[in-house]
């Protein structure tokens, strides 16, 4: 009895072993056929799947029907076909598509004259590797006290009186040199002046320009009326800022009469300003940064700016050397916009303060005059 059970058990195990061997042999043969079998393309008989892949590849390369060239042709046929494929200047977003670039002999692409808005200014290198305040201040003060162009003095019969006669050339001065367009535009009475301030500035220059025939707009947020004409000048209850207020924010509704200069130009329908005078009491750095980033400087012929150095200014942060580097970088942006310094003035009555300390005997405020040498109204 036990022998029969042993015999049946051995027979069952033998059957299972033979079955496993047959399965392994079948799998081995199948894999061997797949690995060793020649590709249908090499036999000259493309299958449906390979034909679809070949057609899609031909479409990507911009070739004609892939069956036009025999598959067994030599590589020079392939080279001849690919030699007409050019990579376009701009690929797709994924960077994988390659199209055919048609030769063009017509017109070059249009280039817009208006510069696109930027997000930040380019900071200049440090004055030295030590990054000290004294070295940064020395470079900055030397830059603002070294005129880059010479403007011939106005003739005695000139109707323009330089404003604030505190020095030999006055605190505020415009360049009436014949190389630039302001003198000619005053002569034909076709000039426009913007004066930005807080209502306490000397208006001698504005009045003389208005009497000479210029269209003068003074912006003063303390006025009672929105717009007022007085002494041949337009007075507007507006203040120029480096950002427009958001009416959806309750805290900014009280500043609804504050706008960016680009917004004011657009609202007034003015494309160009011959003279832009600004005395913004330490807000000039952020306003100047906005003019640089939005490309408004190309619409300005001359820029008269009072800078305040006793503190960093509104919304200007960082340590003292970084602040002076930021100031210097902003003025270098003016130079890159074709502005050249022709006038500077320091008031000896101002305190000797440079970022809350006395450095190089510098005063706390300087008046600078810049002329756009490439400005053609």
C-alpha positions in Angstrom: 0.0 0.0 0.0 2.7 2.4 0.9 4.6 1.5 -2.2 1.7 2.5 -4.4 1.4 5.9 -2.7 5.2 6.4 -3.1 5.0 5.6 -6.8 2.1 8.0 -7.4 3.9 10.8 -5.5 7.1 10.4 -7.5 5.1 10.3 -10.8 3.2 13.5 -9.8 6.5 15.3 -9.0 8.0 14.1 -12.2 5.1 15.5 -14.2 5.3 18.9 -12.5 9.1 19.0 -13.2 8.6 18.2 -16.8 5.8 20.8 -17.1 8.1 23.5 -15.6 10.9 22.5 -18.0 8.6 22.8 -21.0 7.4 26.2 -19.9 11.0 27.5 -19.4 12.0 26.1 -22.8 9.0 27.8 -24.5 9.8 31.1 -22.9 13.5 30.8 -23.8 12.6 30.1 -27.5 10.2 33.0 -27.6 12.8 35.4 -26.3 15.4 34.0 -28.6 13.2 34.6 -31.6 12.5 38.2 -30.6 16.1 39.0 -30.0 17.6 37.3 -33.0 14.9 38.0 -35.5 15.8 40.7 -38.1 13.8 43.9 -38.1 11.1 44.1 -40.7 12.6 47.3 -42.1 15.9 45.5 -42.9 13.9 43.0 -44.9 12.3 45.7 -47.0 8.8 44.9 -45.6 7.8 47.6 -43.2 4.9 46.7 -41.0 2.0 49.0 -40.3 3.4 50.1 -36.9 6.9 50.8 -38.3 5.3 52.7 -41.3 3.4 55.0 -38.9 6.6 55.7 -36.9 8.5 56.4 -40.0 5.8 58.7 -41.3 5.7 60.7 -38.0 9.5 61.0 -38.0 9.5 62.2 -41.5 6.9 64.8 -40.7 9.0 66.1 -37.7 12.0 66.5 -40.0 10.0 68.2 -42.7 10.8 65.6 -45.3 8.5 64.3 -48.0 7.2 60.8 -48.1 9.7 58.4 -46.4 9.0 55.8 -49.1 10.5 58.1 -51.8 13.9 57.0 -50.7 14.7 53.2 -50.6 15.3 52.0 -47.1 18.5 50.3 -48.1 19.9 53.4 -49.7 23.2 54.8 -48.5 23.7 57.4 -45.8 24.3 60.2 -48.3 20.6 60.0 -49.3 19.7 60.6 -45.7 22.2 63.5 -45.5 20.9 65.0 -48.7 17.4 64.9 -47.3 18.4 66.4 -43.9 20.6 69.1 -45.4 17.5 71.1 -46.2 16.3 71.1 -42.5 17.0 74.3 -40.6 16.5 74.8 -36.9 14.2 77.8 -36.2 15.4 80.6 -34.0 12.7 79.9 -31.4 11.7 76.3 -30.6 8.5 75.3 -29.0 8.0 75.6 -25.3 9.1 72.0 -24.7 12.1 72.5 -26.8 11.5 69.3 -28.8 9.8 70.4 -32.0 11.9 71.3 -35.0 10.3 73.0 -37.9 11.3 74.1 -41.4 12.5 77.7 -41.6 11.4 79.3 -44.8 14.0 81.7 -46.3 12.8 85.3 -46.0 14.1 88.1 -48.1 11.4 90.7 -47.3 11.4 92.9 -44.3 13.2 92.7 -41.0 11.1 92.2 -37.9 9.6 95.4 -36.4 11.3 96.8 -33.4 9.2 98.8 -30.9 10.8 102.1 -29.9 9.2 102.0 -26.4 11.3 100.1 -23.9 9.6 97.4 -21.9 9.3 97.8 -18.2 12.0 96.4 -15.9 11.8 95.0 -12.5 14.9 96.3 -10.9 17.9 98.5 -11.6 21.4 97.3 -12.2 23.6 97.8 -9.2 27.0 99.1 -9.9 30.1 97.3 -8.5 31.3 98.3 -5.1 33.8 101.2 -4.9 36.2 98.8 -3.3 36.5 95.3 -1.8 36.2 96.7 1.7 32.6 98.0 1.2 33.2 100.9 3.5 30.9 104.0 3.8 33.8 106.4 3.3 34.8 104.9 -0.1 31.2 104.7 -1.3 30.5 108.3 -0.2 33.7 109.5 -1.9 32.8 108.0 -5.2 29.2 109.3 -5.0 30.2 112.8 -4.1 32.8 113.0 -6.7 30.3 111.9 -9.3 27.6 114.5 -8.5 30.1 117.3 -8.3 31.8 116.7 -11.7 29.8 118.1 -14.7 29.9 115.9 -17.7 29.0 118.4 -20.4 29.4 122.2 -20.6 26.4 124.4 -21.3 27.1 127.8 -22.6 25.6 130.6 -20.4 22.4 132.2 -21.7 22.6 135.4 -23.5 21.8 138.7 -21.6 18.6 139.1 -23.6 17.4 135.6 -22.7 13.9 135.7 -21.2 14.8 132.7 -18.9 16.0 133.6 -15.4 17.7 130.8 -13.5 15.9 130.1 -10.3 17.0 130.8 -6.8 19.9 133.1 -7.3 22.0 131.9 -4.4 25.2 131.3 -6.3 26.9 132.4 -9.5 24.6 130.1 -11.6 21.6 129.8 -9.3 20.2 126.9 -7.5 18.0 125.8 -10.3 19.4 126.0 -13.9 18.4 124.9 -17.3 20.7 124.2 -20.2 20.1 126.7 -23.0 23.0 125.6 -25.1 22.3 125.6 -28.9 23.4 122.0 -29.1 20.2 121.0 -27.4 16.6 121.7 -28.3 15.3 123.7 -25.3 16.5 127.1 -26.5 14.9 126.6 -29.9 11.7 125.3 -28.4 11.5 128.3 -26.1 12.0 130.5 -29.1 9.1 129.0 -31.0 7.1 128.9 -27.7 6.5 125.1 -28.0 8.0 123.8 -24.7 6.4 122.1 -21.7 7.6 122.1 -18.1 6.6 119.9 -15.2 7.4 121.0 -11.7 7.0 118.4 -8.9 7.0 119.6 -5.3 5.1 120.1 -2.1 4.1 123.7 -2.5 7.0 125.4 -0.6 9.6 125.6 -3.4 11.0 128.6 -5.2 9.0 129.1 -8.5 11.4 131.7 -10.1 12.4 129.4 -12.8 8.9 128.2 -13.5 7.6 131.8 -13.8 10.4 132.9 -16.2 9.8 129.8 -18.4 6.0 130.6 -18.4 6.7 134.2 -19.4 9.0 132.9 -22.2 6.1 131.0 -23.6 6.4 127.5 -22.1 3.4 125.5 -20.9 4.1 125.1 -17.2 2.4 122.6 -15.0 3.0 122.7 -11.2 1.9 119.8 -9.1 1.1 120.6 -5.4 -1.1 118.2 -3.3 -1.9 121.0 -0.8 -4.1 123.0 -3.3 -7.8 123.4 -2.6 -8.9 123.1 -6.2 -8.1 120.2 -8.5 -6.9 122.4 -11.3 -6.1 126.1 -11.3 -4.5 128.6 -13.7 -2.4 131.3 -12.1 0.3 133.6 -13.5 0.5 131.8 -16.8 1.0 128.5 -15.0 -1.3 125.5 -14.4 -1.5 124.3 -10.8 -2.7 120.8 -10.2 -3.7 119.1 -6.9 -1.6 116.1 -7.5 1.5 114.6 -6.0 3.9 112.4 -8.0 4.7 109.0 -6.4 6.5 105.9 -7.4 3.2 103.9 -7.4 -0.4 104.4 -8.1 -2.8 104.1 -5.1 -5.1 101.1 -5.0 -8.7 102.2 -4.5 -9.6 98.8 -3.2 -7.4 99.3 -0.2 -9.0 101.7 2.3 -5.7 102.9 3.7 -4.7 104.2 0.2 -8.0 106.0 -0.6 -6.7 109.1 1.1 -3.8 109.2 -1.4 -6.1 109.2 -4.4 -4.5 112.5 -5.6 -1.1 110.7 -5.8 -0.1 109.1 -9.1 3.0 108.0 -11.0 4.4 110.3 -13.5 3.6 107.9 -16.4 0.0 107.9 -15.3 -0.1 111.7 -15.2 1.4 112.0 -18.6 -1.2 109.5 -20.0 -4.1 111.3 -18.3 -3.0 114.7 -19.6 -2.3 113.4 -23.1 1.4 114.6 -22.9 4.0 112.5 -24.7 7.0 114.7 -23.9 8.3 117.1 -21.2 11.1 119.5 -22.0 12.0 120.2 -18.4 11.1 118.1 -15.4 11.9 119.7 -12.1 11.5 117.7 -8.9 12.0 118.6 -5.2 10.2 115.7 -3.4 11.8 115.9 0.0 13.6 112.5 0.2 11.0 110.7 -2.1 13.2 111.5 -5.1 15.1 108.2 -5.0 12.0 105.9 -5.4 10.4 108.2 -7.9 13.6 108.2 -10.0 13.8 104.5 -9.7 10.2 104.3 -11.1 11.1 106.6 -14.0 14.1 104.4 -14.9 12.2 101.1 -14.6 9.2 102.3 -16.6 11.2 104.0 -19.3 9.7 107.4 -18.7 13.1 109.2 -19.0 13.1 108.9 -22.8 10.2 111.4 -22.7 12.2 114.0 -20.7 14.6 116.6 -22.2 16.1 118.0 -19.0 15.9 116.7 -15.4 16.4 119.1 -12.5 16.6 117.2 -9.3 17.2 118.0 -5.7 18.6 115.0 -3.8 18.7 114.7 0.0 21.5 112.9 1.7 20.9 113.3 5.4 19.0 109.9 5.5 18.4 107.0 3.1 15.0 108.2 1.9 11.5 106.7 1.8 11.5 102.9 1.4 15.2 102.7 0.9 16.7 100.0 3.1 20.0 98.4 3.9 23.2 99.5 5.7 24.8 102.8 4.9 27.3 101.5 2.3 24.5 99.7 0.4 22.3 102.8 0.5 25.1 105.0 -1.1 25.7 102.2 -3.7 22.0 102.3 -4.5 22.1 106.1 -5.0 25.1 105.9 -7.2 23.5 103.1 -9.3 20.4 105.1 -9.9 22.4 108.1 -11.2 24.4 105.7 -13.4 21.1 104.6 -14.9 20.5 108.2 -15.9 23.8 108.2 -17.7 22.8 105.0 -19.5 19.7 106.8 -20.6 21.9 109.4 -22.3 21.6 112.0 -19.5 24.7 114.1 -18.7 25.3 116.2 -15.7 25.7 119.9 -16.6 25.0 121.7 -13.3 25.2 121.0 -9.5 24.7 123.3 -6.5 25.1 122.8 -2.8 23.6 125.1 -0.3 26.2 126.1 2.3 23.4 127.0 4.7 22.3 123.3 4.9 23.7 121.1 7.7 26.7 119.0 7.0 25.0 115.7 7.2 25.6 112.6 5.1 23.5 109.7 6.4 23.4 111.3 9.9 27.1 112.0 10.1 29.7 114.4 8.7 31.5 112.7 5.9 33.8 114.7 3.6 32.1 117.9 4.6 29.2 117.1 2.4 25.9 119.1 2.7 22.6 117.4 3.2 21.1 118.5 -0.1 22.4 119.0 -3.7 20.6 120.3 -6.7 21.6 118.6 -10.0 20.8 119.4 -13.6 20.9 116.7 -16.3 20.4 117.1 -20.0 19.3 114.3 -22.3 21.8 114.5 -25.1 19.8 112.1 -27.4 16.4 113.8 -26.9 14.7 114.8 -30.2 11.2 116.1 -29.6 
